[in-house]
Amino acid sequence: MPRTAPPGHTPRFTAYSARFPEGTDAFVFAQYGCQAPSREEAERAAAGLAALFTGPDGPDLVDRGSFCDTAGAHNVALLAYWYDPSRHRRWRESETVRAAWDGLPAQGPVGHWREESVVPVERNETLHTHRREDYATSGLSQSGALELPETQVHDYWGAARDRIAASASEGLEPAMPAFEPQDPGARETRGRRVSVDVPGNVALIRTAQDWSASTLYRETYLADVKPVKDRGVDFLAQNAGSGCIAARNLTEEAADGAPLDRACTIAWFASLEHLMTWCRSHRTHLDIYASFFRMVGGGEGPLDVAFWHEVSVLPSGSVTAEYVNCDPRTGFLPLATRSTTPTT
C-alpha cells in the first residue's frame, strides 16, 4: 500500500508493476562488458563473450547494448537475467565460463568488466507504462515468467521506495553515505585484474524506452524527450556529487549489433536516497519529468512509446564487480580503496 502518497492521490496515467512467481526469493541481473578504443574492437570481444551465454544453465534473457563511457572508450555490454540464482551460480562456475573469464588477457587494447547482482525480490521494484503483451520491451518484462498487474503506487515522489517491500521495515541506509571517487591518476587498473568490494545498500536502476511500435508519439519522443533524458544521464556520469557511481546510456541492439528502436540507462548510486534526491529535486531530472508530461498531455491517443524501469537496493555481499584491463573510471573502480589486491 502507498505509504507516502498525497491524500486522495490519483495517478495521471496507467502503469503496471511486476509480480514474480510465488516462491521466487531472488533473481540475478548481470552486466558483462567489453571496453575498447574502437567500436569494432569492442564488438569483436563481445562476440566471444556472447558465445558463453548458452546451455541449460544459461540466462533466461539476454539483452545487448553499446555506449561510450566518460573516458571516451566504446563499450558493448551483454545484460543477462536469471530467475534462479542457483542456475546462475552453476553457469558462472562451469568449466567453460570460468576458463574463458579467468583466461582473459590483462594486456592490450581491450578491457573486460562484469557486474553481477543477486537481487532479493523484496528489495526490487518495477514500473511499466504498458503491459508486457502490448509491447516487446527488454528487461524483466520481456519474459513470460512475470505478471504485470496494474498499480496505483506511482506518479508521486517516493513511489519507487513504496514499491520496494523491504522499505516498509528497513531503512535501507547505505554503508557508503557519500560517493567520493579516488583520483584516476592514483590508480593502476590498466594491465591488471581488479575485484571491488561493493558497499552495502547501493542502488541500481535500469530505465528504458521502446519506440519501436510507436506511430503517434515517436517523433515527439525523439525530438523533445530523448535529448533531455540524455542530458540528465550525462550529468550523472560526470558529477560524483550526485551520489551516482556510474551511469551508462545504452543504445540497445540485436544479437548481431544492429541498433534497435529502444534504449536504456543503467546507473549505480551510493544509496536509494541519492537516486531519489536527484529525481525529485535536480533540474536535469525535473526537465525529463516535464518533457514527458508535455508529450503525454499534447498527444492524440494513448501513449504508444513504452517506458519502464527496475530499481534495486543491494545488500552487502550481493554484488560481484570485477574489471580486467579497464580504465580506472569504469564502474566501481573509482572505489579503489575498497578493492582487493589486483593481480596481473
N, C-alpha and C positions, 0 to 999 in steps of 0.2 A: 504494500500500500504506500501511496505517496506520503512522505514524512515532512517535506519542506515546500510542497506546492502551495501557492497562494490560495486563500479561501475561495471556493467556487470556481477554481481554475478549469477551463475547457480548452483542450489543445486546438490549435488553428488548422491542423492537418492530421490525417490519419497516419499512424505508424505502428510498427509491429516489433516485438522483442522475442528473440529466440528462446525456445524451450527445449532443453536437452532430454533425451530418452531417460526414463526412470532408471535409476541405478548408476547413472553417469556422475562420477565424482570429479573428474578432471579430464582435460584434453591437452594436446601438445600443439603448439604453434612454433615452427622452426623456420628461421631465415638462413639460407646458405648463399653467400655472395662471392663473386669474383670481381676483383678490382684491378684495373689496368690503365695505362696511358691512353689507349685507343679502344673504341667500341669493338673493333674486330678481335683484338686480343682477349677482351673480356668475354665475348661471345664464344670464342674457341674454348676457353677454360670452362665456361658454363656448360657447354655441350658434354664435357667429360663428367661433370658432376651430375647432370641430369640423368645419365645412364644408371646412377645408383638408386634412384627413387622408384624402384620396381620391386617385384617379388611379393610373396604372401604377407610380409610384414611391412611393405611399403606404405606410404601415406594414403589416407582416404581421399585427399585432394591436394593437387599441386598447382599453384599459380606462378606466373613468371612476370617480372618487370625489370625495367632498367632506369637508371638515374645517374646524374653527375653529382659527385659529393662536393663538400666545401673546399677540398684540395684540388678540384678540377679533374679528378680521375673518373673514368667510366666504370660503372658497376652494373652487373647483371645479377639479379637475385632470384632464387627459387624459394617460394613461400609455401610451406607444406603443413598440413593438418593431419593429426592422428586423433581419433576419438577414444582410442585405448592407449594410455601411456605405456602399458606393458609391451604392446606391439612396437611402439617407437623404440623402446629400450632394446628389444631383440634386434630390430633393424640397425640401430646405432652400434650395437656390439657384435654384429655379424662380421665374419672374417673379411668379406668383400668391402663393406663400408669402412670398417676400421683400418684396413690396409690402405685403402685409397686416400682417406683423410690423413692418416699418420704419415703417409709417404709423400705428401705434397712438398715440393721444394720450397725452402725458405730463402731462395735467391732468385734473381731475375726480375722481369718487369711486372709479373702478375702476383697479386696478393689474394688470399682467400680468407673468408671470415664466416663464422657461424654463431648464431644467437638462438638458443633453443629454450623454450619456456614450457614448463609443466603448469598449466593454468587450472587452479581449483575452480569448479563451476560457480561456487558461491562468491568468488572474487572476480567474476566476469559479468559484463552486461553488453547487450547489443541493442541497436535501433536501426530499423529499416523503414524507408518511406513506401516500399511496395512489397507485396507478398512475393515469396520465392517463386511461386508458379507463374507469376506475371512477367518476371524479368530474370534473365540468365546472368546474375551478377556473380562476382567472385567471393572468396572467403567462406566463412562458416555457412552462409545462407545457401551456397550452391549445392550442398549435399542434402539428399532426401532424409538424412538421419535426424534433421531438426524440424520442429514445428515452429510456425511464426504466428502466434496468436496476437490479436490487436492489444495494444497497451494504451492506457491513459496517462502513464507515468512518463511524460515527455513535454517538451515545449515550455520549460521553465528552468531557471538557473538552479542547479542542484539535482536535476532529474537523473543524470547519469549516476551520481552517488546513490540515489534512492533505488536504482535498478540493480545495484550490487548488493546481494543478500547479506553479505558479511558486514556491511556498513551499519546494519541495524544493531549489531552487538560489539563491533570492533571500531576503534578509532582509525585504523589503517595508517598510523603515524609512521613516517619514514625513518629508516636507520640513518639516512644521509639527509639532514634537514635542508641543506643548500648544495647546489652543484657548483663546485669550484674547480674548473679544469686546470690541469698542470700545463706548464709551458711546453708546446710540442717540441721545441728545440732541446729540451732537457730529457727527452725520452728516445731511446733507440728501439724502434719497433720494426723497422725495415731489416730484413735478413734474420728475423727472429720469430719464434712461435711463442705467443703470449696468451695465457689464460687469465681472465679477470674475475676477481671475487666481487660479484654484483651485490650491492647493498639491498637489504630487505625492503619490501613495500615500494619499490619503484613502480611506476605506472606505464603501461604500454597501450598505445592506441593505434588501430588501423582504421582509417576512414576513407571511404571510396565513393566514386561517382561512375555511373554507367549511362552513357547517352546513345548506346548502340541501337536502341529501339525507339528513340525519340523522333517524332515528327513535328510536335508543337513547340517544344522548348529548346531544341538543340542549338539553334543559332544564338538565342539569348543566353543560354548557359555558357557557351564557348566564348562569347564576346564580353559578357558582363559579370559572370560569376567566377569562372575558372581563373582568369588573371588575378582577381582579388584573392582567391584561395591560394594561388601560387606565391603571391607576395607574403602572405601570412606564414607559409611554410618556410620561405627564405628567411624571414625574420627569426623564426625559431631556430633554424640551423645555425644562424650566425650570432645569436645572443644568448650566452650561457646564463645571464642574469634572469632569464625567464624560467629557469629550472629545467629547461629542455636539454637533455644529454645528447641526443642525436635526432635529426629529422630527415626523412628521405621522401622525396617527391617522385613517385614511380609512374612511368608510363607502362601500363600493363600490356603484355604481349602474348601471342600464341606460342606454342612449344617451339616453333621454328624461328622465333624472334620477330615475326611480323607484328606491327603495332595494332592494338585493338582500340575500340572507341570507349575506353574506360581507363581510369587512373586511380591510384590510391596513395595515401600518405601514411607512413609508418613512423611513429615517434616514441621515444623513451623520455619520461620525465622523472625527476627526483622523487616526486610524490603525486598522488591524485590531486591534492590541493594545488600544486603548481600548475597542473593541467587546467583545473577548473578556474583558477585565478586568471590565467591567460584568456580562457573562453569568455568569462563574464565581464572582464574589465579592460583588456588591452585593445587598443584601437585596431590592430590588424585583424583580430577575430571579430570584433564588433562590425567591422566593414564586411567581412564574409557573411555574417548573420544578416546584415541589412541587404546585401546584394541578393541573397537567397530569397528573402521575403518580398523584395521588389519583383523578382522573377515570378514567384508564386502568385502574387497579387495582380500582376499585369497580364497573365496568360488567359487563353480561351480554351478551357477544357481542363481535364485532370492532368496533374503533373506527370510527365512521361520520361523524365530523367530520374533514374534510380539512385538514391543516396543511402548509405548505411555506414555504421561504424561498430567497432568492437573495442571495449576498454577493459583492461585487466589490471589488478593490483597484485603483484607477485611477491609471495612470502620469501623470506631468506632461504637460499638453497635451491630455489625452483628455476633459476636461470643459469644456463651454461653459456659462457661467452668466450670464444677463442679466435685468435687472429694470427694468420701466418703471412709474414712479409707485408704487412699493411701499413698505410700511412698512420702516424700517431693520432690523427684526428678522427679515426674510424670508430664508430660505435662507442663502446665503453672504454676504449684505450685512453681517453683523457683522464680516467681514474687510475693513473699509473701507480700511485702509491698503494692501491688496493690490489695490485696484480701479484700473482705468484711469480717465482723466478722463471724467466723465459729461457728457453733452450733453442739452440740453433740446429 
